[in-house]
């Protein structure tokens, strides 16, 4: 079983994989089904990893919006026909850079 540090590594790895294609821009994201499916899949991984962090860790690090991250995963998995690509792209641009910094900070890496 993976510990909290391993789950954070999973989050950082998924962000890295998303970034690889995000740099191609929003238009490619919206027009290329493989690209947006790739990003959605890795956002799901981030949400799953977040849900598997211990409650103590999530409570100790409440500055990270764990409930919203987990909720996003649920929406992507269970409401797949209603996925809003604009919102997915907004998460990629707006939220992932902050999450990446938070997951790398000393309180997480220690």
MDTraj code that builds the backbone (N, CA, C; nanometers):
import mdtraj as md
import numpy as np

residues = "UNK UNK UNK UNK UNK UNK UNK UNK UNK UNK UNK UNK UNK UNK UNK UNK UNK UNK UNK UNK UNK UNK UNK UNK UNK UNK UNK UNK UNK UNK UNK UNK UNK UNK UNK UNK UNK UNK UNK UNK UNK UNK UNK UNK UNK UNK UNK UNK UNK UNK UNK UNK UNK UNK UNK UNK UNK UNK UNK UNK UNK UNK UNK UNK UNK UNK UNK UNK UNK UNK UNK UNK UNK UNK UNK UNK UNK UNK UNK UNK UNK UNK UNK UNK UNK UNK UNK UNK UNK UNK UNK UNK UNK UNK UNK UNK UNK UNK UNK UNK UNK UNK UNK UNK UNK UNK UNK UNK UNK UNK".split()
xyz = np.array([
    [0.0846, -0.1183, 0.0000],
    [0.0000, 0.0000, 0.0000],
    [0.0889, 0.1243, 0.0000],
    [0.0515, 0.2218, -0.0813],
    [0.1291, 0.3450, -0.0914],
    [0.0987, 0.4370, 0.0271],
    [0.2021, 0.5052, 0.0719],
    [0.1828, 0.6019, 0.1792],
    [0.1518, 0.7392, 0.1202],
    [0.1353, 0.8374, 0.2074],
    [0.1012, 0.9714, 0.1617],
    [0.2070, 1.0267, 0.0661],
    [0.3315, 1.0043, 0.0955],
    [0.4381, 1.0538, 0.0079],
    [0.4261, 0.9924, -0.1319],
    [0.3979, 0.8635, -0.1391],
    [0.3800, 0.7969, -0.2682],
    [0.2604, 0.8530, -0.3439],
    [0.1534, 0.8838, -0.2726],
    [0.0343, 0.9429, -0.3368],
    [0.0661, 1.0819, -0.3913],
    [0.1450, 1.1590, -0.3170],
    [0.1858, 1.2914, -0.3653],
    [0.2740, 1.2789, -0.4893],
    [0.3589, 1.1785, -0.4912],
    [0.4403, 1.1530, -0.6108],
    [0.3504, 1.1184, -0.7294],
    [0.2433, 1.0439, -0.7044],
    [0.1469, 1.0124, -0.8108],
    [0.0829, 1.1404, -0.8651],
    [0.0489, 1.2316, -0.7739],
    [-0.0108, 1.3594, -0.8147],
    [0.0877, 1.4382, -0.9001],
    [0.2112, 1.4480, -0.8554],
    [0.3114, 1.5230, -0.9311],
    [0.3392, 1.4590, -1.0670],
    [0.3409, 1.3277, -1.0719],
    [0.3630, 1.2586, -1.1992],
    [0.2480, 1.2865, -1.2958],
    [0.1249, 1.2840, -1.2459],
    [0.0091, 1.3114, -1.3316],
    [0.0129, 1.4553, -1.3827],
    [0.0514, 1.5488, -1.2976],
    [0.0621, 1.6882, -1.3407],
    [0.1674, 1.7008, -1.4501],
    [0.2797, 1.6352, -1.4319],
    [0.3867, 1.6380, -1.5326],
    [0.3370, 1.5845, -1.6669],
    [0.2601, 1.4791, -1.6637],
    [0.2071, 1.4206, -1.7862],
    [0.1053, 1.5138, -1.8531],
    [0.0248, 1.5819, -1.7735],
    [-0.0704, 1.6791, -1.8281],
    [0.0052, 1.7954, -1.8914],
    [0.1053, 1.8447, -1.8236],
    [0.1828, 1.9589, -1.8734],
    [0.2452, 1.9310, -2.0102],
    [0.2841, 1.8072, -2.0312],
    [0.3457, 1.7692, -2.1584],
    [0.2558, 1.8058, -2.2770],
    [0.1256, 1.7898, -2.2604],
    [0.0315, 1.8199, -2.3692],
    [-0.0338, 1.9568, -2.3548],
    [-0.0411, 2.0089, -2.2342],
    [-0.1023, 2.1403, -2.2129],
    [-0.0250, 2.2493, -2.2852],
    [0.1045, 2.2309, -2.2973],
    [0.1847, 2.3345, -2.3637],
    [0.1497, 2.3488, -2.5121],
    [0.0754, 2.2545, -2.5650],
    [0.0289, 2.2653, -2.7040],
    [-0.0860, 2.3647, -2.7179],
    [-0.1469, 2.4003, -2.6065],
    [-0.2496, 2.5024, -2.6057],
    [-0.3916, 2.4501, -2.6004],
    [-0.4801, 2.5443, -2.5733],
    [-0.6218, 2.5120, -2.5563],
    [-0.6849, 2.4580, -2.6848],
    [-0.6499, 2.5161, -2.7960],
    [-0.7115, 2.4717, -2.9217],
    [-0.6842, 2.3242, -2.9485],
    [-0.5600, 2.2831, -2.9305],
    [-0.5272, 2.1407, -2.9499],
    [-0.6038, 2.0561, -2.8482],
    [-0.6094, 2.1037, -2.7253],
    [-0.6833, 2.0326, -2.6210],
    [-0.8286, 2.0098, -2.6630],
    [-0.8928, 2.1148, -2.7122],
    [-1.0347, 2.1046, -2.7484],
    [-1.0586, 2.0229, -2.8747],
    [-0.9667, 2.0284, -2.9694],
    [-0.9884, 1.9643, -3.0989],
    [-0.9379, 1.8206, -3.1056],
    [-0.8443, 1.7855, -3.0215],
    [-0.7844, 1.6517, -3.0281],
    [-0.8393, 1.5652, -2.9146],
    [-0.9247, 1.4728, -2.9510],
    [-0.9889, 1.3859, -2.8520],
    [-0.8870, 1.3098, -2.7672],
    [-0.7796, 1.2650, -2.8289],
    [-0.6789, 1.1925, -2.7520],
    [-0.6134, 1.2815, -2.6474],
    [-0.5893, 1.4065, -2.6813],
    [-0.5260, 1.4982, -2.5866],
    [-0.6199, 1.5269, -2.4696],
    [-0.7457, 1.5609, -2.4980],
    [-0.8310, 1.5909, -2.3822],
    [-0.8640, 1.4647, -2.3020],
    [-0.8712, 1.3512, -2.3661],
    [-0.8924, 1.2268, -2.2911],
    [-0.7718, 1.1979, -2.2017],
    [-0.6535, 1.2222, -2.2542],
    [-0.5289, 1.2042, -2.1775],
    [-0.5313, 1.2914, -2.0519],
    [-0.5660, 1.4186, -2.0703],
    [-0.5662, 1.5107, -1.9567],
    [-0.6738, 1.4744, -1.8557],
    [-0.7907, 1.4398, -1.9033],
    [-0.8993, 1.3999, -1.8133],
    [-0.8575, 1.2772, -1.7327],
    [-0.7972, 1.1824, -1.7982],
    [-0.7514, 1.0609, -1.7294],
    [-0.6539, 1.0951, -1.6168],
    [-0.5609, 1.1834, -1.6436],
    [-0.4620, 1.2169, -1.5418],
    [-0.5196, 1.3051, -1.4308],
    [-0.6202, 1.3840, -1.4611],
    [-0.6902, 1.4559, -1.3544],
    [-0.7649, 1.3568, -1.2658],
    [-0.8174, 1.2512, -1.3254],
    [-0.8811, 1.1460, -1.2464],
    [-0.7791, 1.0802, -1.1529],
    [-0.6593, 1.0567, -1.2027],
    [-0.5528, 0.9982, -1.1196],
    [-0.5218, 1.0902, -1.0020],
    [-0.5140, 1.2210, -1.0293],
    [-0.4877, 1.3173, -0.9220],
    [-0.5973, 1.3075, -0.8160],
    [-0.7215, 1.3040, -0.8592],
    [-0.8324, 1.2941, -0.7642],
    [-0.8321, 1.1646, -0.6857],
    [-0.7991, 1.0563, -0.7518],
    [-0.7933, 0.9271, -0.6822],
    [-0.6796, 0.9261, -0.5804],
    [-0.5641, 0.9771, -0.6202],
    [-0.4510, 0.9833, -0.5266],
    [-0.4866, 1.0715, -0.4064],
    [-0.5517, 1.1849, -0.4325],
    [-0.5928, 1.2732, -0.3233],
    [-0.6896, 1.2025, -0.2293],
    [-0.7800, 1.1243, -0.2852],
    [-0.8782, 1.0540, -0.2012],
    [-0.8134, 0.9457, -0.1158],
    [-0.6966, 0.8989, -0.1576],
    [-0.6271, 0.7936, -0.0845],
    [-0.5272, 0.8471, 0.0180],
    [-0.5071, 0.9791, 0.0202],
    [-0.4251, 1.0378, 0.1264],
    [-0.4950, 1.0142, 0.2591],
    [-0.4181, 0.9993, 0.3631],
    [-0.4800, 0.9752, 0.4929],
    [-0.5604, 1.0976, 0.5363],
    [-0.6696, 1.0744, 0.6082],
    [-0.7476, 1.1883, 0.6587],
    [-0.6628, 1.2835, 0.7437],
    [-0.5696, 1.2290, 0.8185],
    [-0.4819, 1.3130, 0.9011],
    [-0.3985, 1.4055, 0.8139],
    [-0.3442, 1.3522, 0.7057],
    [-0.2633, 1.4354, 0.6159],
    [-0.3491, 1.5448, 0.5538],
    [-0.4655, 1.5080, 0.5026],
    [-0.5525, 1.6078, 0.4396],
    [-0.5948, 1.7151, 0.5404],
    [-0.6225, 1.6738, 0.6638],
    [-0.6628, 1.7707, 0.7660],
    [-0.5463, 1.8618, 0.8035],
    [-0.4285, 1.8073, 0.8103],
    [-0.3096, 1.8861, 0.8439],
    [-0.2766, 1.9870, 0.7352],
    [-0.3132, 1.9568, 0.6110],
    [-0.2801, 2.0420, 0.4968],
    [-0.4078, 2.0909, 0.4288],
    [-0.4905, 2.1582, 0.5068],
    [-0.6204, 2.2042, 0.4580],
    [-0.6112, 2.3184, 0.3578],
    [-0.4932, 2.3784, 0.3433],
    [-0.4788, 2.4849, 0.2435],
    [-0.4907, 2.4292, 0.1016],
    [-0.4737, 2.3012, 0.0857],
    [-0.4949, 2.2356, -0.0434],
    [-0.6430, 2.1976, -0.0495],
    [-0.7099, 2.2294, -0.1585],
    [-0.8550, 2.2018, -0.1661],
    [-0.8844, 2.0540, -0.1969],
    [-0.8473, 1.9662, -0.1051],
    [-0.8639, 1.8217, -0.1273],
    [-1.0071, 1.7843, -0.1636],
    [-1.1080, 1.8358, -0.0930],
    [-1.2457, 1.7955, -0.1286],
    [-1.2832, 1.8305, -0.2729],
    [-1.2392, 1.9472, -0.3200],
    [-1.2708, 1.9871, -0.4576],
    [-1.1953, 1.9005, -0.5589],
    [-1.0727, 1.8649, -0.5262],
    [-0.9932, 1.7784, -0.6141],
    [-1.0612, 1.6419, -0.6262],
    [-1.1037, 1.5890, -0.5152],
    [-1.1709, 1.4587, -0.5136],
    [-1.3055, 1.4668, -0.5861],
    [-1.3778, 1.5761, -0.5635],
    [-1.5070, 1.5940, -0.6309],
    [-1.4883, 1.5999, -0.7827],
    [-1.3844, 1.6672, -0.8287],
    [-1.3580, 1.6759, -0.9729],
    [-1.3382, 1.5359, -1.0308],
    [-1.2684, 1.4529, -0.9600],
    [-1.2478, 1.3150, -1.0052],
    [-1.3813, 1.2428, -1.0175],
    [-1.4682, 1.2600, -0.9193],
    [-1.5994, 1.1944, -0.9231],
    [-1.6818, 1.2417, -1.0422],
    [-1.6782, 1.3711, -1.0679],
    [-1.7519, 1.4250, -1.1829],
    [-1.6989, 1.3645, -1.3125],
    [-1.5678, 1.3605, -1.3273],
    [-1.5080, 1.3080, -1.4507],
    [-1.5371, 1.1600, -1.4705],
    [-1.5413, 1.0861, -1.3615],
    [-1.5647, 0.9417, -1.3713],
    [-1.7134, 0.9091, -1.3876],
    [-1.7973, 0.9765, -1.3115],
    [-1.9380, 0.9365, -1.3058],
    [-2.0315, 1.0195, -1.3927],
    [-1.9868, 1.1357, -1.4346],
    [-2.0704, 1.2199, -1.5211],
    [-1.9974, 1.2455, -1.6525],
    [-1.9361, 1.1385, -1.7029],
    [-1.8493, 1.1498, -1.8199],
    [-1.9202, 1.2060, -1.9429],
    [-2.0507, 1.1889, -1.9539],
    [-2.1229, 1.2452, -2.0690],
    [-2.1466, 1.3950, -2.0540],
    [-2.1307, 1.4445, -1.9322],
    [-2.1537, 1.5860, -1.9071],
    [-2.0262, 1.6649, -1.8827],
    [-1.9116, 1.6099, -1.9202],
    [-1.7847, 1.6780, -1.8961],
    [-1.7795, 1.8080, -1.9747],
    [-1.7449, 1.9136, -1.9058],
    [-1.7304, 2.0463, -1.9640],
    [-1.5818, 2.0681, -1.9925],
    [-1.5435, 2.0614, -2.1196],
    [-1.4026, 2.0749, -2.1550],
    [-1.3456, 2.2106, -2.1156],
    [-1.4281, 2.3138, -2.1174],
    [-1.3810, 2.4456, -2.0750],
    [-1.3409, 2.4430, -1.9275],
    [-1.4181, 2.3731, -1.8469],
    [-1.3846, 2.3633, -1.7044],
    [-1.2601, 2.2773, -1.6836],
    [-1.2467, 2.1705, -1.7596],
    [-1.1262, 2.0875, -1.7495],
    [-1.0035, 2.1715, -1.7837],
    [-1.0127, 2.2485, -1.8930],
    [-0.8994, 2.3323, -1.9317],
    [-0.8706, 2.4369, -1.8239],
    [-0.9745, 2.4922, -1.7638],
    [-0.9560, 2.5895, -1.6559],
    [-0.8805, 2.5273, -1.5384],
    [-0.9129, 2.4036, -1.5059],
    [-0.8413, 2.3334, -1.3990],
    [-0.6940, 2.3189, -1.4361],
    [-0.6685, 2.2815, -1.5603],
    [-0.5308, 2.2639, -1.6063],
    [-0.4532, 2.3945, -1.5940],
    [-0.5111, 2.5024, -1.6402],
    [-0.4419, 2.6322, -1.6384],
    [-0.4388, 2.6980, -1.5009],
    [-0.5501, 2.6944, -1.4313],
    [-0.5667, 2.7719, -1.3082],
    [-0.5210, 2.6955, -1.1844],
    [-0.5565, 2.5676, -1.1762],
    [-0.5396, 2.4958, -1.0507],
    [-0.4152, 2.4077, -1.0425],
    [-0.3775, 2.3454, -1.1530],
    [-0.2649, 2.2524, -1.1460],
    [-0.1321, 2.3189, -1.1117],
    [-0.1019, 2.4388, -1.1617],
    [0.0252, 2.5006, -1.1204],
    [0.0341, 2.5212, -0.9681],
    [-0.0761, 2.5620, -0.9078],
    [-0.0779, 2.5809, -0.7623],
    [-0.0640, 2.4476, -0.6910],
    [-0.1380, 2.3474, -0.7361],
    [-0.1286, 2.2149, -0.6741],
    [0.0127, 2.1597, -0.6863],
    [0.0755, 2.1817, -0.7991],
    [0.2127, 2.1342, -0.8190],
    [0.3062, 2.1964, -0.7146],
    [0.2944, 2.3257, -0.6926],
    [0.3767, 2.3926, -0.5915],
    [0.3468, 2.3385, -0.4524],
    [0.2194, 2.3209, -0.4226],
    [0.1811, 2.2731, -0.2897],
    [0.2319, 2.1312, -0.2654],
    [0.2263, 2.0481, -0.3666],
    [0.2688, 1.9087, -0.3499],
    [0.4206, 1.8962, -0.3386],
    [0.4925, 2.0006, -0.3802],
    [0.6394, 1.9995, -0.3715],
    [0.6936, 2.0676, -0.2475],
    [0.6114, 2.1358, -0.1727],
    [0.6606, 2.2133, -0.0608],
    [0.7204, 2.1233, 0.0461],
    [0.8073, 2.1785, 0.1300],
    [0.8751, 2.0954, 0.2325],
    [0.7802, 2.0205, 0.3252],
    [0.6650, 2.0810, 0.3573],
    [0.5743, 2.0104, 0.4481],
    [0.5180, 1.8852, 0.3849],
    [0.5192, 1.8792, 0.2521],
    [0.4707, 1.7596, 0.1840],
    [0.5848, 1.6622, 0.1655],
    [0.7020, 1.7115, 0.1274],
    [0.8157, 1.6251, 0.0948],
    [0.8811, 1.5645, 0.2167],
    [0.8565, 1.6201, 0.3324],
    [0.9229, 1.5704, 0.4538],
    [0.8713, 1.4360, 0.4960],
])
top = md.Topology()
chain = top.add_chain()
for i, resn in enumerate(residues, 1):
    res = top.add_residue(resn, chain, resSeq=i)
    for name in ("N", "CA", "C"):
        top.add_atom(name, md.element.get_by_symbol(name[0]), res)
traj = md.Trajectory(xyz[None], top)
